[in-house]
């Protein structure tokens, strides 16, 4: 594509989505980062930016279904650029209910001179055969109808049953609402809701708000932090007290660390770790923005068999939060391309890493202290099985309480947290 043609494509909402799909297909990065990069360099108005986002994420959420329809319309090989155009067009026509003329005409306009006729012909045939295509869809597997890899469908069917698996797939295909934690280090919940009268209170989480739009001004002031209410459970289970010494072992980007500091009324100390230098910088920036005064951001890799040497004079902790790296299957609707990046081997690999982190942090827990292990996974290998193995290896730990959130039961992102105490 020439520079002039590329510039023309970038100047339209559909064109920007098309470019982002091509970049993602080339494995040039994660979907969120790819889209953010294109939007940052775009002059599109807000409505068109939102439309580009809807198109890009909508195609990724429905990839298998769209490709199934394309296969019915044109069996055999299609070039990747033509396929991306058809994905965009079919998503608009069948799932977004975009006016037909606009969906077809504007999508065809993005095609090259060589491919314009075939894109136009197939989209118009799709309109004629829409009822037949949709009827055939109902006969397909969950993997096709809801665009999830078959290995995920199989494991969820085994772990959760058919009804829950169907509900989970539907959940993952819906754009997530915007939630924010109100930062009570900066202002009260009542003051926040007075400032944002269109925000909704969240039942059982009085310091969280459901928002119709991103509250840029309050975010800029550090008055809130975008995160799902499910993330609060691990912090509440840890129950840190003012004046205590806390280790947040896997802290970046800092949402949970900020909440811990709030619960501690900014009194005591938190050592907040991450293994990646750039993520530590982000962590430090976010904590400063939120008005956290008691946290020290430290770069440390718990899997590297090295001692924590940058925590000042602190050699043991009253409470430890291990919010471990995980497969993220509980937050799949927020990480749109995650389903296409996961492999069946990922859960075993993550379990090994999670056990390494626990093995490195447990010795730092004081006698009588509390450790909370948490993930945003819904997979037993990363949750219950990790806890069972850990308690066998460290028999001085005592099980206290467990929280398990699943979207199909609780209406929030998936999360797991278990509270353990050290007896000696």
N, C-alpha and C positions, 0 to 999 in steps of 0.2 A: 504494500500500500504506500503510495507516495505521501510526502509530508503534507501536501495540500489536502489530499483525501483523508489522511489521518486527522488533520485539524478539523475538517468538516464533520467527521464522525464524532469527534470529541465534543463538538458543539451541540449535539442532540442528546437527550436523555437515553434514547434507545441505543444510540451509537456508543455512548460511554459504557453502557452495560455490555454491549457486544465486545468492546475492547477488553473489558475486565474479564469476561468469560474466556477470551482467547489467552489472556495472560495466565489465568488460573489453570486452564487446560494444559498450558506449557509448564506447569508446576513451578511457576516463578515466585511462589509465596503463598501464604495463607489468604483465604478469601477476604477477611476483614482488612488486612494490610493492603492488599491489591486495590480494593475499592477505595479505601481511604486515600491512597496515593493518587488515583485518578480524580477523585472529588477535590482534593487539595489543589490540583493544577487546573481545575475546570472553572469556567465563568458561568456555569448554569445557575439559574435562580433556584430558590429553595424548593419550589414545587417540582421542578425537573430533577433536582438532586434526589428528592424523595422517590420519584418515579424510577430513576436509575437504580436506586437501592432496592426497591421492590422487585424490579425485573431481575436483577443480578441474583439476589438471594432466593427469589421465587423459583428461578430456573434450577439453582443448585439443590433446593429442597425437593424438587420434583423431577430430578434428572432421569431416573429409570422410567417413570411414567411417560415423560415427553419422548424419550427414545423409543419406547414401545409404540407410541402412536406414529412416530416417524417410520418405524419398521413396517407398519401396516400400510402407510401411504407410499413408501418407496423401498421395497425390499432390495437388498444389495448395498453396494458401497456408495457412500456420500462423502465428499470432502469435509474436513472439520469445520471450515468456515461456513459452508452451506448448512451443516448440521446445527451450528450455533444460531444461525439466523432462524432456522425452523423451530428450534427450541424457544427462542424469544417470541416468535409469532404465535406458536401454539399455546404458550403460557398465557399470552394476552387474550387469545380467543376463547380458550377453554376454561381457564382457571381464574383469570383476572376480570373477565367480562368487559374488556376494552371494546369500544365501538368497532364493529367489524372493518369498516372502511379505513379508519385510522390505523388499526393493528396491521392490516395487510399492506396498505400503501406505504406507511412509514417504514415498515420492516423491509419491504422489497427495495425501497430507496437506498438502503444500506448495502445492498448486494452489488457485486462487481458487474460489469457489463456482460461477462460470460455466464454468470450464474443467476442473473435477475429473472430470466424466464422460468427456470426450474423452481426457484423459491416462490414466485408468484403462482405457478401452476399447482404446487403442492399445498400451499396455504388455502387456495380457493377450493381445491378438492377436499381439504379437511373440513371446510365450512359445509360443503354439500354432504359429506359423510359423517358429520358430527354425531348424530344419534347412534349410528352404527359403531363408531369408534368408542363412544362412551359405554355402550352396551357390552362390547367385548371386554372392556376394562374390568367390569364387575366379575368376570370369570377368572381373573388373574390372581396371582398370589399376593400376599401382603407386601412382599419385597418389591413388586412392580407397582401395585396400587399406591403405596406410600413411599416408594423410593428409598428403601433401606437395604443395605447388603444382606444377603440371605443368612450369613453366619450370625449376624446380630438378631435377626428374626428367630432363628432356630434356638439360640440360647435364651432369649426372652420368653419364647413359648414354653420352654422347659422350666424356667425359673418362676414365671409369673402367670402362665396360662394364656389362652387365646384372647379373651376379652380384654385383659389388662394390656396385652401386647398391642392390640389394635388401638386402644386408647392412648398408649404411649407413642405410637407412631403418629397418630393424629396430633398429639401434643407437640411433638418435635417439628411438625410441619407448619405450626402457627407462629407468626411473628410474636416475639415476647413483649409483654408490657414493660413499661419503664418503672422501676422501683428505685427509691432513694432512701438511704438511712439518714435521718436527721442528726446532725452532729451537735449534740448537746454541750459540747465544749465551747460552742460558738453562740448558740441560741436555743431557746426552749422549743418543744414541739408545738405548743400553742402559738408561739411567735411565727414559726415556719408556716403553719396552716393559715394564719392570718395574712401572711405575705403571699401565699399561694392558695387562694380560695377555691380553685378548681382541682386541687389535689385531694385524693381520697385517703382516709385513714385505713390502715391495714389491721384487721381484727387479729388480736393476740400479739401484735407487734406495734405497740403504740408509738415507737420512734421510727417507723417506716411509713413512707407515703407512696401511693400509686399515682403516677403522673401522666397527664395527657401529652406533655412535651418535655424536652430536656430543659431543666431550670438553669440556664447558662449563668445568670447573674449569681444565684446562690452557690452554684458550683465554683464560680470564680472567687467567691468570698470564703469558700471552705465551710459553708453552712450545711452542706449535705454531700453525700458520696453515693454514686450510682452502684447499687448492689441489691441482689434479691434477698427477701426476708429469710430464705433458707440458710443464708450464710451466717445469720445471727445465732443459730442453734449451738454451734461449737463454742462460741464465745460465752454464751449464757451457761453452758454446761461447765466450762472451765471456772466460771464465777470468780474472777480475780478480785482481790481486795485492795483498797488503797494502802500504799506502803510496802506491798509485796514485791518480790523479784520474780519476773516472768520471762520465760523464753518463748518467743514465737519462732519456731524453727524453720518454717518455710513461709516467709512473711509477704514477699512481694505479690502484688503491687501495694498492699498496705491497708486494704479495707477492714480486715479483721483486726490488725494491729491498732488501727485508729479506734475501733470499737472497744478493744481491751483498755486502751488509755482512758476512754470516756467512762467505762465502768469503774476504773480506778480513780476517777476524779483528778487525773493528771498528777497522782502522787504515788511514788514508788519508782520502779525501774523496769523497762522492757528491753531485752536484747532481741532485735528483729533481724533474722538472717535470710539470705538468699545466696545461691551459688554463682549467679550471673552478675557480673559487674554492672551492666547496663540496667538490669532490674533493681539492683541495690540503689542506683542513682534515682530511679523512678520511685522506689520505696521512700527514700529520704525526702524527695520533693513532695510526695503526697502527704507524708506525715507532717512536714512543716506547714503545708497548706492547710491541714486540718487543725492546726494549733496544738499538736502533740508535743509536749515538753519533756517527756520522760523516756523516750525511746532512742536507742542507739542502733543505727543500721549497720550491719556487719556482713561482709562477704565471707561465706563459709559453705563448703561442700561436705555434707554429712556422709556421703558415700566414699570419700577420699581417704578415710582412715587417718585423719589428722585431728589434732586437738583444737578446741575453740580457744584461740589465744587473744582475741581482740575484744573481750567482754569486760575489760577493766579488772576490778578486784573480785568479780562475781565468779565463783567456782561451782555453785549449785543454786537451784531455783526452787521457789515455793510451788510454782505451777508451770507446766510446759504445754504448749499447744503445738501439735504436729499436724498441720493441715497439709497433708502430703500431696505431692504430684500424683496425678491419677489419669485414668482414661477419659474422664469428664463426661461419661455417658448420662449423668443426671442433668447436665446443662446443654444437651445437644441442640436444643432449639436456639440457644444463644451462640453456638459455634457451628455455623451453617454447613461448612464443608467437613466437619469432623467425621461424619459417617463414612465419607469417601477416603479418609486418611487412616482410619483404624484398621487393624488386621487382627486375626484370631489369636495371634501370638502376643498381642499387646498386654493382655491382662496378666499373663504369667510374668512378663518383663516388669510391669509396674509393681506387681506384688514383691518381687525381689528387691526393687529399689525402696519400696515402702518399709520392708523389714530392715533393710540396712539403716534407714534414717531412724527408725525406732531403736534399733540396737545401739546407735551412737548417742541418742539423746537420753534414754532412760537412766544411764549412770549419773547424769547431771541432776536428777530429781532428788530433792531432800526426802529423808524419811518422814512419812506423814503427808508428803506432797501429792499433788494431783496432776495427772497427765490426761489430756484429751487428744485422741487420735481421730481425725476427720478426713473425709474426702467428699468430692461432688460426683462420685461414681455410684451406680446402683448395682454393681457387680459383686457377687459374694467373694470372688477371689481377692478383691481389693478391700473388702470390709470385714465380714465375719471371719473369714479364713485367716486374715492378717492378725486379728485380735486373738484367735485361738492359738496360733503359732507363737505369738509374742508372750502370751501368758504361760505357755509351756516352757519357753526359754527363760522367762523371768518369773519364777514362782512366787516371788515376794510381792508381785502386783495383785491387787484385789479388784475385781469387777464391781463397779458401783451402779452405772446406769448407761443405757444405750438409746439413741435417737436414730430413727430411720425414716427419711422422707422419700416418698415416691410420687411422681407427678400424677399417676392415675389414682392415687388414694388421697393426696393432700393438696393438690392444686397449686403447688409451688415446685421450683426446681428440685431435682433429686439431691439428697444429701445424706451422709452417714456420720455419726459421731458417737464415740464411746468414752466414758469417764472411768479412769483407773486410779487407784491410790497405791502409794508405796508403803508397805507395812514395816519394812526394816532396811 
